[in-house]
Amino acid sequence: MRLSVIGCGYLGAVHAAAMASIGHDVIGIDVDPHKIALLASGKAPFFEPGLPELISSGLAAGTLAFTDDIAQARGADVHFIAVGTPQQAGSNAADLTAVRAAFAAIIPHLRSGDIVVGKSTVPVGTAESLAADVEATGATLTWNPEFLREGFAVHDTIDPDRIVIGVQDGDENAPAADILRSVYHPSVAKGTAVIVTDFATAELVKVAANAFLATKISFINAMAEIAEATGADVLQLADAIGHDERIGRRFLGAGVGFGGGCLPKDIRAFTARAEELGRGESVAFLREVDAINLRRRDRAVSLVADALGDAITGARVTMLGAAFKPHSDDIRDSPALDIAVRLQDLGAIVTVTDPEALANAERTHPTLNYVADRDEALRGAEAVVLVTEWDEYRRELSPDHAAALVERRLVVDGRNALDAPAWRAAGWEYYGMGRR
């Protein structure tokens, strides 16, 4: 098929390259000419493992192209809308400006029989509000939420664990649903679950999934708060309850909490939308989920400050990590940078290192010190804070090697990712999150 992907940010660029890799002819469209120029030259505008190779192969094969001219979408059979929905300034609600602009831009170029596919994460009811304008052209609107994990987005697009298709009447045999099954033909052929439902359910699937994951993370962080008050060990607690197959161990990692461009803003937007619907009480618990998440950043700051005491003024603190998670250069709502800035405000001299995210971090927080080389960043440190669990820090950095570089052997493990007994045996003052 010939596909267009409107919006070539994180979601759209990955989707366009992945669709080309499974045999479609894809045109990626974005209003940012700089982004388009990068993509057209075979470069990804952000770090995502495997994506540059996918883009380059699609360009070389002639199955992938990029443009800032929306008219180039004309002639495509299926049009994916993959623009961002950030949090509104001064509000928890999602900002749908880019979504509405993308729909307004594509509508003049639609033909009868075209399929328009919303992939952006939107408040429930958005698709219904857009359907009439799309259908007035003879095209059909569907909603197909994404479930990408940053760092694994290429895999999650090519080989998803489920495919959700929202159509206006929820008819499993709707022609538009069949067309989307054809778009995702390799996954469908291998038996990947395909759920065809109505617009509202498709929209809710995405935000409900993110709300559940955020809740699970904040639950174990709430247990970390109790563990800190009682002397229990949250890591052993998570292991014990994680053996229950009804609970599972994944996403029970206590630490400094979640960040990024999805979970924080999505649970806030979900809460705002529920309040608009008169059902705010149904998701009121998400406010506490958000509050617990932010409190864990406070806890990391206090662990460093308490350990250093009055000596925090002028103390050299090294932050291992800047991205909100490993395998990404995304610093949106990054706990790592939030903690770094707070420590700097307390008088510490903060140095940040990260394998991929330093350029982004320096643009947003230019007063921090940035050192690309891990060992150089550690040299002379009086406190080390692990905040992003890159393998360079959790697996490849031995406590003895680190001890030879620092001024004081003090480490705060903000992700509970280090071997605490090994670090203590090497003479380190080790502080975990919710650990003895």
Phi, psi and omega in degrees: 000160172259125184239148167243146176235114184260115188105110184243042170279210185303307181294309187293318181296317178296316182296316181299312182295321181292320179294323176295325183290339179259013168114001180268159171266121191234134171245121177265135187231135178209153181279350183267106183295329179295316179297317180296319180298319177298311182297318181293338177269003178091013182249140175274139180282005178206166181273123174209116183306130177088344184289315180303321179296320180293318178297312182299319181292323178293319178296316181295325181280348182078013180263358183222133178214161181226145181206160172256012181258105182299335180297338179291350176285340181300133181102345175288150179277325184227134182241117178265131175259114188228044182267166184281156175229074183290171176286137178294144175297128178075015182207159174275346186290156177285142177268112184263015183303312182292323179296311182293324178294321180295318178294317179298325182287324185277333187304318179296345184253006180278149175243160175300131181097346177294155174245128174253128187240114174280127175245346182295149176279116188228159175296145180301135183105348181294313183301316180300325182287341182259344190298318186298317181295323178292314185289339176296339179271354186092358177272171181235137178264137169229165175232128189225082186298152178262154178226054186273143170254124178300136186096340179226023189293323179298311179300315184292336177278316182284325184227068183289160177275345172198157178236121180250129181235118177260125175237160191300322182259000179072015184285118181299334182260016179299139179305322180297323178295321178296322179295319179292327173300322178292323177301316182263039190304321180296319180292317179298319182297328181273000175095015176301138181298131176242118180250114176259127186213190179274171181304308187299318180293319179298319178293320181290329181306314183294309184289328178293320178298314180294322179295322180293315180297317178299319180296319180296319179295315181290332176299311182291332175288329173294321176295328176296323178296319177292320180299320180294332181275343187241349183088008176283170180242113186291334179293315177292324177300313180297319178299317184293312181285336180292341177288343176286117185295342176286339182254304180079155185271338185294143180067019172251043178260104179288147181175218182273003172093182184268161176208211178091185185268005184242290189305309183299310185287330181289320179289329177290318179294323178298316178298316180297319180292320178299323178293321177298327180277000182078020182234034181301328182294336182293331181237024180300331180298338181292336175295320178288326174304314179296317182294318177300316181302316181288329179295331181291333173292319177302319183295318179298318178298316183293327177298316178293312183297318180293322181292322181276333179061219181296342182283001182295330178293117181085357180290142180270113182246129178252126177262118176271092180123145175228324179294157182287342177204162178289165181064030182205153171251018183281122180249010180298127179049041183286122174302325182301311183286327176299314180295319180300315181294320180295320178294322176297320179297335178277358177108357180287154172264106192258127175246132182245136173230149181194141181294334188226338195258007187295319182299315178295319182295318183293329178293326184265333181227071188291346183276347176282159175269140182234130179226121184288321183282124184302311184294322178294323178294328181281338188299121177081006182291145175257352173203141179238133181236116176274117184235345175227122192275055172296149178300330178301338182254316188277330184247322190264353180257111179276149180296328178292318178297315180296323182298328180287348184257329190271165175275322180225138183272078180231119181230133172250116184267091184287355179237006184049042186257348183267160176279094187303312179301322180293320179291319178294321179297334178273009174093013182272143163281110185251129175234122175257185181255107182078024181240155179297000000 
